[in-house]
Amino acid sequence: MHYPKYTTTVVGSYSVPRFYEVIEMQIEAGMLGPEDMETAQFHATQAAIMDQQVAGMDIITGGEMHRRTNNRHAPPNAMLNFFWQKLPGFSRETRPKKISVNDSNVFHPASICTGPIKYADLGLVAEFKAVSEFAQKPVKITMTGPHMLAKVAFDEHYDDLKLMMFDLAKVINRNFRDLEAAGCRHIQVDEPLFALADDEEMAWAVEAVNMCTEGLEHAAVHQHVCQGNYAVGPEYDGQIGHRYFEGRYPAKMIADIECDVLMVEGDMAHLYEGLLGDTQLAVGAVNVQDMAVEEPEVIAERITALKWLPPEQTLITSTCGMNHLPRQIAFGKLKAMCGAQRILGGSAPN
């Protein structure tokens, strides 16, 4: 699939209401039940869909609202624990695991792989159907990639990152095939830790990601290269926004991923000059680490600064997800992206 020039799309997550944490505390105190959290997630998903549609985004998500029961990096983390908890082979227990080379205080609550990873329904089809009930725009479903899921976990079974990734990829591929059969035409893989992989590990990761999407015939594949920790402000346990990239960004190997769209941060986009072939580039021209809402003209200038990138090969997105942003800021950034699209003369996909 080839999108019209300057198509707008979100990375995935949307502003998570702070009342999620209050509901969690009330559930722990016995004042509310899990069904109350499900109700809150349902309404937050509706609101996320509506915000994206009102702003004018072309390809939307459900905001990943149901994957998170609080608004922090503690478990259940929406990118990791939500999926680990569904996969046979992973313990429901988590232990803190240091990830970032830049900050010893940054860690993920990591699950423990205690046995072979086998098939599980990861909930992607149910998510697509639930979001599609309310969506009036094309719906994209996002999924954490095999490299992230394997690298962050504690491995007490495989003792082999490659084999662990490949088994995860087989499970993801079956879920993607089911998702495509259900009518989903926009599927995204999220990988934040490519910059922490050496060349050998990166080659395994590329192969694993390609295994995830093998056999898809109708759905467009978006490969999102996350920036890592994007929290903003001391209320996020001191994890002030920074990236995992430190002098290494394997753009050439990332470009070997078989996808329709690469989604990257704006300040990393220049590294893909000459590497894209027919692949489109979604430029993260909206900075989710900036609490100010950019003017549409600023976003348009960030796009056109990539003079080598043809308009017909360009999509507009943000640097990462917006789960940590207050709703009014996240919504403002959505509208600014759509304003930049109008300035640039883009059009929505059919």
N, C-alpha and C positions, 0 to 999 in steps of 0.2 A: 504494500500500500504506500502511495506517495501522497502526502498531505499538501493542500494548497499553501502557498507562501504565507509565512507569519501566522500560521495556526497557533492558537494559545492553548496551553494545557497546564495542569497543576502537577506537582511532583507526587502528591498523594495525601498526606495528612493535612488536616485543617485545624483551626483554633479549638483546642480542647477546653471546655468550660471548667472554671476553677471549682464549680460545685461538685465535680466528679470526686474530688478528695473529701469533701464534706460527706457525701453519700457513702463513700467507703468507710469513713470513721463511724457513721451511724449504723452501717451494716455490722461492723465489728462490735459495736456496743449493743447490738440486738434490737435497735430501734427501727431499722428497715431491713428488708430482705433482698436477696440477689435480684429478684424480679423488679425491684425499684431501680436498680442500676440498669437493667435491660430497658426499662421504660425511658430512662434518661438518655441512654445511648441511642434509642430509636428516634427520639425527638432531636437530639444533637445531630444525627445523620441527616434528618430532613432539613434542618437549618443549614447544614454545610452544603447540601445540594442546592438549596434555594439561593444561598449567597453566590455560589459559582454561576448559576444561571442568570441571576439578576445582574451580576457584574458583566456577563457576556462571554464567559469562557467557552471555548469550542469543545473541548474534551474534558469531562469532569470525573470525579471520584465521589465516594461517599464520605470522604474525609478520614477514613480508617477509624471512625469513632468507636465501633464495637470492639476494636482490638485492644482498647486501653481502659483500665478502671481507675486510673488516676492521671495526673498531669505532670508526673515526674519521671526520672529515668529509672526509678526503682521498679521492681517487678509488679505486675506483668508488663514488661516492656513491649510496646506494640510491634516492633520489628522482629523480636526474638521469642520471648516467652509465649506469646500467643500461638506461634507455630510449634515450638518445642513441645508444649503441653499436649499437642494433638498427635505427635509422632511417636509410634512405638520405638523403643530404644533409648528414649530420653527420660531421665528422672524428673519428677515435678520439683525436686529440690534445686535450689540455686546457691551458688557461692560467688562472691565478688571476684572479678577477674580484671586485672589491669590491661588496658588496651593501648592507650595513647603513649607515644614516646615523648610527648611534650609535657605531660602533667601527671604526676604520680597519684593525684587525687581523682583522676578520671577512670572509672571502671564500669563494667557492665555486670549485672546479675546474671551469671552464666549457668545454664543447665548442665547436667552431667550425662554424657552418653554412656550407658551401661550395657548396651546390647546392640544387635544388628538393627539398622534403620529399615523399617518396612512401610508398606503403603498405608496412608491414612487420608481421609477426606479432610483437606485443609480449610474447608469452608468458603472457598473462592466462588463456587457456583451459587451457593446460597447468598453470598454477598452481592454478586452480580444481579440476581433476581430481585433482591430487596431494594437495591439502589435503583434499578430500572423501573420499579413501580412508580417512582416519583420523578425520575429524570426525564427531561425533555431535550437533553443533549446526549451525544454519544458517551457511553460510560467506559472508563478504564479501570481495570482491576490490577492492583499492585501486589508484589510478592517478594519477600526477602530472598536473596540469591543463596546458592549453596555454599559459596565461599564464606560469606558472613555467618551463616548458620553453623558451619563447621568450625571455623577459626575461633569464634568466641566461646564455643562450648568447651567444657572439660571432657577429654576423650579418655575413657577408661575401658574401651572395647577395641577400637580399630588400631590405635597407635599408628595411624597412617592417614594423614589429612586428605590425600588424593582419593583413597577408597571411600572415605567418609563423605567427601563432596560428591562423588559419583553416585553413591547410594541415595543421597539427598536429591540429586538431579533427577534420578529415575522417578522418585515420588512426585517431585514438582512437575515433571513432564506429563505424567498421567493426569494430574490435576489441571494442567493447562489444556490438555486435549479435551477433558470434560468441559472446561470453561468455554472453549471454542465451540464445542458441540451445542452448548446452551445458548449460543448466539453472541457471545462477547467478541468484539472485533478489535479491542485495544488492550494489550496485556503488557505489564511493566515488570522488569526485574530490577531490584535495588541491591547495589553492592557498595558499601562504604570503605572497605579495607584493602582495596587493590594496592594502595600506596605502601602498605606494610608487607607486601609480598615480594620475594626475590623473583628472578626471571623464571626459575623452574616452577615455583608455586603459582606464579601468574599464568604460566602456560596451562597448568592443571585447571586453574580457575576459569580460564577462557573456554577450555574444553567442556568443563562442567556446565557453564552457563549455556553453551550451545546445545548440550544434551537436554537442558530444560525445555527448549523451544523446538526441538527436532520434531518434524512431522506436522507442524502447524501450517495450514494451507490458507486460511482466511483472515486470521487475526494479525494485526500489525504489532510488532514487538518493539517496545521502548526499553532501552538499557539505560538506567539511571546510575551515574557514577556519583555517589553521595560524597559530601565533604567531611563526613564524620560528625563530631560533636558540634551541634549548632545551637545549644542553649544560650540564652542571653540573660545575664543578671544574676546577682548573688542568691536570689531565691531558688535557683536551681543548684543548690548544694555546692556553690562555688565553681561549678563547671562552666566558666565563662567561655563563650563561643570561640573555638579555635579549630584548626583542621589537623587531620592526621598526616597530611602531606608534608614531608620535610626533605626537600631537595630531590625527591623522586616522584615522577608522575608518569606511569607507563602508557602514554597515549598510543604509541604504535601498537602495543599488544592489545589494548582496549579496543582499538579499531578493528582487530581481528574477530571481535564478537559479531555473530551473524544476527543483525537486527535491522529494523527499518529506521529507527530513530535513536541516536545517542543523545542523552540528556546530561549536560555538564554545566559547571559553574562558568559564569561569564568570563572571569579572569583566567580560566584554563582553556577557553575555547580556541585561542590562537594556536595551541599546541596540536590541533587537529588539521592544520592546513596541509593539504596534499595527502591526507590519510583517509578521507571519507569515502571515496568512490561515489556510489549512488546513495549512500546512507545520508539521511537528513540529520541536522544538528539542532537540538533544542537548546538554545542559549539561555543559561540562567542569568538573566539580566536584572532580576529583582532580588535584592540581597535580604535574606531572611534574618541576618544578624544585625541589620540596621532597623532600629525601632521607628525610624521615620519612614513615611510613605513617599516613595520617589514620584516625581512628576513624570507623566507619560513621555514628555520630550527627552528626559534623561535616559529613560529606558530605550527609547528609539535610537538615541545617540550611541548607547552601548552596543546596540545591534549593528548599526551601520559602520561602527569603527572596525568591524571585521570585514574589510573591503574585499577580501578574497572569497568570502562566503556568499554564493548566489542567493537572492531572495527566495527562489523556488526550493532551495534546500534548507531554509531557515524556519524554525519554530521558536516560539517565545515561551519561556517558563521562568521559574524562580530557582535560586541556588539550591534549595532543599525544601523539605516540608515545612508547614506553618503551624504545627501543633502547639508550639511554645508561644506563639504570638497572641496578644489580646485580639478579640474578634474584630474590633473596629480597625485595627492596623492590618490584619490579614485581609479583610474585605477591601480596604483601601488599596492594597497592593494588587489584588485581583483586578480592580477597576483600572488601575494604572497600566497593567499589562494590556488590557483591552483598548485603552486609550492609545498606547504605543502602536498597537496593531492598526488602528484607524489612521494614525499619522503615516505609517509605512505603506498603507494601501493594501493590507492583507484581506483575506476573505475566509469565511468559515468552510470547513469540509462538508461535503454532502452527507 
